[in-house]
Amino acid sequence: MFSHSEKIRFSAPPQSKPIAERGRRISTAFIRMIHRELGKTGVQLPIIGLGTWQYRGGVQPLRAGVALGACFIDTAESYGTEEVVGEAIQGVRNKVFVATKVAPRHFKHSRLIRSANESLRRLQTDYIDLYQLHWPNYTVPIEETMGAMEDLVDSGKVRFIGVSNFMLHDLRNAQKALRKHPIVSNQVRYNLIDRTIEPRLLHYCQEQNIGVIAHSPLATNLTKIQEMDPNNVLSRLAKAKSGTPAQIAINWCCSKPGVLTIPKANSERHVRENSIACDIQLSTQELQFLDAKVRFRRRGWFEIEMRRLARHMLQLVGKNQ
């Protein structure tokens, strides 16, 4: 269920030649796309963007997504997909919000600046809309890392600062290290079967006006979610709403205030399927039904701390960076 204050936009058919995949045409007419503000930036982003982790689809699906209104693309230097994103945004750069990430091994000041410049080169652009720390690095002082991020904003190479895979303790430390520019987003795993960020981290981000970017909204693949759905709630709701189980799962994520999603799709057909997921309106009762009937896990405080300690130990010996 979406707030009345959120903007709904419709993508009109482009004037250029329609996008085709193996002879099939994908219409962009009357695609409803709901937009939500990223934190308190004033920037309205589509609630369904385009993820590129393990992406193998090439340029065309990304261009199709942009034409459909999913003009928010997320990548990372460690994904190896910045080049294809750079190709996809040529000619439409001013219409696309581009997010990328710097790997923890590059969190020292000079290396972070160098990594940003290399990402700019691969993306074929002179600015990054959202630059994110890919996950915490406990061997580099957070003050040094955030100082470099703020320098990038001051130089005009980066518009906004974000983090990724930061749990509550790490997010608070990163916030404290900033002097001039806020953290506007935290990209974390969030889907029907992994609700670890509920309630503490999600609630904190909502209170602090930090946008949550949900990666893996379909888990590693939709089959994993369906295995946790013994009552076939996804399929039943999809049939009732004339949609697909994937659309219901994405819609569930999008129903949470302040949450944006970046599902990956390697084909134009799946890009379109994902992009129109917000056409489906789930009632409060239907969302509660999903919450109650689909099995899920939430990592507890102890497991989160043990994982953080393990990451710290690995980083001390030069791994997990």
C-alpha positions as CSV (number, residue, x, y, z in Angstrom):
1,M,0.0,0.0,0.0
2,F,1.5,3.3,-1.1
3,S,1.2,6.7,0.4
4,H,-0.9,9.3,-1.4
5,S,2.0,11.7,-1.1
6,E,4.1,9.5,-3.3
7,K,4.3,10.5,-7.0
8,I,2.9,8.3,-9.7
9,R,4.2,8.9,-13.2
10,F,3.4,7.3,-16.5
11,S,6.0,6.7,-19.1
12,A,4.9,7.8,-22.6
13,P,6.1,5.9,-25.6
14,P,9.5,7.2,-26.8
15,Q,9.7,9.0,-30.1
16,S,12.6,6.8,-31.1
17,K,12.3,3.3,-32.6
18,P,10.7,0.8,-30.2
19,I,13.1,-1.5,-28.3
20,A,13.0,-5.0,-29.7
21,E,14.3,-8.3,-28.4
22,R,14.6,-11.1,-30.9
23,G,11.9,-9.5,-33.0
24,R,9.5,-9.0,-30.0
25,R,8.5,-5.4,-29.3
26,I,8.1,-4.1,-25.8
27,S,5.6,-1.3,-25.5
28,T,6.4,1.5,-23.1
29,A,2.9,3.0,-23.2
30,F,1.0,3.6,-19.9
31,I,3.6,2.0,-17.6
32,R,2.8,3.3,-14.2
33,M,5.9,4.0,-12.1
34,I,5.6,5.2,-8.5
35,H,8.4,7.5,-7.3
36,R,9.7,7.9,-3.7
37,E,12.1,10.4,-2.3
38,L,15.6,9.2,-1.5
39,G,16.0,10.1,2.1
40,K,15.6,13.9,2.4
41,T,17.5,14.7,-0.8
42,G,14.5,16.0,-2.8
43,V,15.3,13.5,-5.5
44,Q,12.4,11.3,-6.5
45,L,13.4,7.8,-7.6
46,P,11.4,5.0,-9.1
47,I,10.6,2.4,-6.3
48,I,11.7,-0.3,-8.8
49,G,15.2,0.2,-10.3
50,L,17.7,-2.0,-12.0
51,G,20.3,-4.1,-10.1
52,T,23.4,-5.4,-11.9
53,W,25.0,-7.9,-9.4
54,Q,25.8,-11.0,-11.5
55,Y,24.2,-9.3,-14.4
56,R,24.8,-10.8,-17.9
57,G,22.1,-9.2,-20.0
58,G,24.1,-6.6,-21.9
59,V,23.1,-3.0,-22.8
60,Q,19.6,-3.6,-24.2
61,P,17.7,-4.7,-21.0
62,L,19.1,-1.7,-19.1
63,R,18.0,0.7,-21.9
64,A,14.6,-1.0,-22.0
65,G,14.3,-0.5,-18.2
66,V,15.1,3.2,-18.5
67,A,12.5,3.6,-21.3
68,L,10.0,1.9,-19.0
69,G,10.7,4.4,-16.2
70,A,13.1,2.4,-14.1
71,C,15.7,5.1,-14.4
72,F,17.7,4.1,-11.3
73,I,20.6,1.8,-12.0
74,D,22.8,0.3,-9.3
75,T,26.3,-1.2,-9.9
76,A,29.6,-1.5,-8.2
77,E,33.3,-1.6,-9.0
78,S,33.4,-5.3,-7.8
79,Y,30.5,-6.4,-10.0
80,G,32.4,-5.8,-13.3
81,T,29.2,-4.2,-14.7
82,E,30.1,-0.5,-14.6
83,E,31.2,-0.5,-18.3
84,V,27.9,-1.9,-19.5
85,V,26.0,0.6,-17.4
86,G,28.2,3.3,-18.9
87,E,27.2,2.2,-22.3
88,A,23.5,1.9,-21.4
89,I,23.3,5.5,-20.1
90,Q,24.9,7.2,-23.1
91,G,22.6,9.8,-24.5
92,V,20.2,9.6,-21.5
93,R,22.7,10.3,-18.7
94,N,20.7,13.3,-17.4
95,K,17.6,11.0,-17.0
96,V,19.2,8.2,-15.1
97,F,20.2,8.1,-11.4
98,V,23.4,6.1,-11.3
99,A,24.6,4.4,-8.1
100,T,27.9,2.5,-7.7
101,K,30.0,1.2,-4.8
102,V,33.6,1.3,-3.7
103,A,35.1,-2.0,-2.3
104,P,36.4,-2.0,1.3
105,R,40.0,-2.6,0.2
106,H,39.9,0.9,-1.2
107,F,38.6,2.7,1.9
108,K,41.9,4.6,2.6
109,H,41.6,8.2,1.5
110,S,43.8,8.3,-1.6
111,R,42.7,4.8,-2.8
112,L,39.0,5.8,-2.4
113,I,39.5,8.9,-4.5
114,R,41.3,6.9,-7.1
115,S,38.5,4.2,-7.2
116,A,35.9,6.9,-7.7
117,N,37.8,8.3,-10.6
118,E,38.2,4.8,-12.2
119,S,34.4,4.3,-11.7
120,L,33.7,7.6,-13.4
121,R,35.9,6.5,-16.4
122,R,34.2,3.1,-16.7
123,L,30.7,4.7,-16.4
124,Q,31.7,7.3,-19.0
125,T,30.3,10.1,-16.9
126,D,31.7,13.1,-14.9
127,Y,29.6,12.5,-11.7
128,I,28.1,9.7,-9.7
129,D,24.7,10.3,-8.3
130,L,25.1,7.9,-5.3
131,Y,28.5,6.6,-4.1
132,Q,28.2,3.8,-1.6
133,L,30.6,2.0,0.7
134,H,30.1,-1.6,-0.3
135,W,30.4,-3.0,3.2
136,P,32.3,-2.1,6.4
137,N,36.0,-2.3,6.6
138,Y,37.1,-2.4,10.3
139,T,40.8,-2.0,9.5
140,V,40.5,1.5,8.2
141,P,39.3,4.4,10.4
142,I,35.8,5.3,9.4
143,E,36.7,9.0,9.8
144,E,39.3,8.7,7.0
145,T,36.9,6.9,4.7
146,M,34.0,9.3,5.3
147,G,36.4,12.3,4.9
148,A,37.2,11.0,1.4
149,M,33.5,10.6,0.6
150,E,32.8,14.2,1.7
151,D,35.8,15.4,-0.4
152,L,34.2,13.7,-3.5
153,V,30.9,15.5,-2.8
154,D,32.7,18.8,-2.4
155,S,34.5,18.3,-5.7
156,G,31.3,17.6,-7.6
157,K,32.2,14.1,-8.6
158,V,29.6,12.6,-6.2
159,R,26.1,14.0,-5.4
160,F,25.1,11.8,-2.4
161,I,26.8,9.5,0.1
162,G,25.4,6.0,0.8
163,V,26.5,2.8,2.5
164,S,25.7,-0.8,1.8
165,N,25.4,-3.9,4.0
166,F,25.8,-1.7,7.2
167,M,24.0,-2.9,10.2
168,L,22.9,-0.5,12.9
169,H,26.1,-0.2,14.8
170,D,28.2,0.4,11.7
171,L,25.7,2.9,10.3
172,R,25.7,5.0,13.4
173,N,29.5,5.1,13.4
174,A,29.6,6.2,9.8
175,Q,27.0,8.9,10.5
176,K,29.1,10.2,13.4
177,A,32.2,10.5,11.2
178,L,30.6,12.9,8.7
179,R,30.9,16.6,9.1
180,K,29.1,18.2,6.2
181,H,27.1,15.7,4.2
182,P,24.6,13.1,5.4
183,I,24.3,9.4,4.6
184,V,21.1,9.3,2.4
185,S,20.8,5.5,1.9
186,N,21.7,2.1,3.1
187,Q,21.6,-0.8,0.6
188,V,20.8,-4.1,2.4
189,R,19.4,-7.5,1.7
190,Y,15.6,-7.4,2.2
191,N,12.9,-9.7,0.9
192,L,10.0,-11.9,2.0
193,I,12.2,-14.6,3.4
194,D,15.1,-12.5,4.8
195,R,13.7,-9.8,7.1
196,T,16.8,-9.3,9.2
197,I,16.6,-5.5,9.0
198,E,13.2,-5.6,10.7
199,P,12.5,-4.0,13.0
200,R,15.6,-2.2,14.4
201,L,17.6,-1.2,11.3
202,L,14.6,-0.5,9.1
203,H,12.9,1.5,11.8
204,Y,16.1,3.5,12.4
205,C,16.5,4.3,8.8
206,Q,12.9,5.4,8.5
207,E,13.3,7.6,11.6
208,Q,16.5,9.1,10.3
209,N,15.3,9.7,6.7
210,I,17.8,7.3,5.3
211,G,16.5,5.5,2.3
212,V,16.6,1.7,2.3
213,I,17.6,0.2,-1.0
214,A,16.6,-3.5,-1.0
215,H,18.9,-5.6,-3.0
216,S,17.9,-9.2,-3.8
217,P,14.1,-8.5,-3.4
218,L,13.6,-11.9,-5.1
219,A,16.2,-13.6,-2.9
220,T,18.9,-15.4,-4.8
221,N,16.1,-16.6,-7.1
222,L,12.3,-16.7,-6.8
223,T,12.4,-20.5,-6.2
224,K,14.0,-19.8,-2.8
225,I,11.0,-17.7,-1.8
226,Q,8.5,-20.3,-3.2
227,E,10.2,-23.0,-1.1
228,M,9.3,-21.0,2.0
229,D,5.7,-20.6,0.8
230,P,4.1,-23.9,1.6
231,N,0.6,-22.5,1.2
232,N,1.3,-21.0,-2.3
233,V,0.3,-17.6,-1.1
234,L,2.4,-15.9,-3.8
235,S,0.8,-17.8,-6.6
236,R,-2.7,-17.4,-5.2
237,L,-2.3,-13.6,-4.8
238,A,-0.6,-13.4,-8.3
239,K,-3.6,-15.1,-9.9
240,A,-6.1,-12.9,-8.0
241,K,-4.2,-9.8,-9.1
242,S,-3.5,-10.9,-12.7
243,G,0.2,-10.7,-11.9
244,T,3.1,-13.0,-11.3
245,P,4.7,-14.3,-8.1
246,A,7.8,-12.2,-8.7
247,Q,5.7,-9.1,-9.0
248,I,4.0,-9.9,-5.7
249,A,7.3,-10.4,-3.9
250,I,8.7,-7.1,-5.3
251,N,5.5,-5.3,-4.4
252,W,5.7,-6.5,-0.8
253,C,9.2,-4.8,-0.5
254,C,7.9,-1.6,-2.1
255,S,5.0,-1.4,0.3
256,K,7.4,-0.6,3.2
257,P,7.9,3.2,3.7
258,G,11.2,4.5,2.5
259,V,12.2,1.3,0.7
260,L,13.4,1.2,-2.9
261,T,14.1,-2.1,-4.8
262,I,16.7,-3.0,-7.4
263,P,15.8,-6.4,-8.8
264,K,18.1,-7.8,-11.4
265,A,16.8,-8.9,-14.8
266,N,18.9,-10.3,-17.7
267,S,16.2,-9.9,-20.3
268,E,13.9,-7.2,-21.5
269,R,10.9,-9.4,-20.8
270,H,11.9,-9.7,-17.1
271,V,12.8,-6.0,-16.9
272,R,9.2,-5.2,-18.0
273,E,7.7,-7.8,-15.6
274,N,9.6,-6.2,-12.7
275,S,9.0,-2.6,-13.8
276,I,5.2,-3.0,-13.8
277,A,5.1,-4.7,-10.4
278,C,4.0,-1.5,-8.7
279,D,0.8,-1.6,-10.8
280,I,-0.4,-4.2,-8.4
281,Q,-2.0,-2.8,-5.2
282,L,-1.9,-5.1,-2.2
283,S,-4.3,-4.3,0.6
284,T,-3.3,-4.2,4.3
285,Q,-4.9,-7.6,4.8
286,E,-3.1,-9.1,1.8
287,L,0.3,-7.8,3.1
288,Q,-0.5,-9.2,6.5
289,F,-1.4,-12.5,4.9
290,L,2.0,-12.6,3.2
291,D,3.8,-11.7,6.5
292,A,2.0,-14.5,8.3
293,K,2.1,-17.3,5.7
294,V,5.5,-17.0,4.0
295,R,8.3,-18.4,6.2
296,F,11.2,-16.1,6.9
297,R,14.3,-15.6,9.0
298,R,15.7,-12.7,11.0
299,R,19.3,-12.9,12.2
300,G,19.4,-12.2,15.9
301,W,21.7,-9.7,17.6
302,F,24.2,-12.4,18.6
303,E,24.5,-13.8,15.1
304,I,24.9,-10.3,13.6
305,E,27.7,-9.5,16.1
306,M,29.4,-12.8,15.4
307,R,29.3,-12.2,11.6
308,R,30.7,-8.7,12.2
309,L,33.5,-10.1,14.3
310,A,34.3,-12.8,11.7
311,R,34.5,-10.1,9.0
312,H,36.8,-8.0,11.2
313,M,39.1,-11.0,11.7
314,L,39.2,-11.8,8.0
315,Q,40.0,-8.2,7.2
316,L,42.9,-8.2,9.6
317,V,44.5,-10.9,7.5
318,G,43.7,-9.2,4.2
319,K,40.6,-11.0,3.3
320,N,36.9,-10.0,2.9
321,Q,37.9,-6.8,1.3
